[in-house]
Amino acid sequence: MGIKHKEKNKNWRALVILDLLKQLYPDATCSLAYDSPVQLLVATILSAQCTDKRVNKVTPNLFLKFPDALSLAQADREELETLIRSTGFYRNKAKNIQFSCQKIVKEFDGKVPQEMEKLLSLPGVARKTANVVLSHGFGLNLGVTVDTHVKRLSRRFKLTKETNPVKIERDLMKLLPQPDWENFSIRIIYHGRATCHARKPNCLDCELAYLCPSVVDG
């Protein structure tokens, strides 16, 4: 099979996968609980190496005590660490949350910036976090969120050969319509949790199996 034909086939598969994911998970949305962009930013930082379910158990008390950027910027660090301890890596997360909020207060008038470059200037914020905040906090699809599920399934579907999240994101952005960049991420995360498990993918019950070279080609 020629290179051009392979690329054309990959483009087609990506769009069909996207369409089927929309049908399978029509109500899929960000599973983090938040009431403002800064709370979404904090919750997303906490979600690193932690489940969204665990984060959602921690954030109600956290946001009751520290609801905005100013209060988080001025928070006692030890108290902040105690509140988020169960999410893991709590010292580093507390530091990044506080330093980010201090910068938001000092440089961005207390509001989370809506520009990718400015978001990436915040401590502890890489493209994954920035994409989540921009999409779900402001309705801006400026990239594709690449977490462990997106990385694993995108490679399994042979939509990318890359292992670096930034390079995976770049490949997916070429294959998918921009309005669906975050749409794809959220739904493929749901599919990874429901069917395409890391240890033992449930290929027999997967409605996307016929589109998956890892299944079709063995």
Order of alpha helices (4+ residues) and beta strands (2+ residues): alpha-alpha-alpha-alpha-alpha-alpha-alpha-alpha-alpha-alpha-alpha-alpha
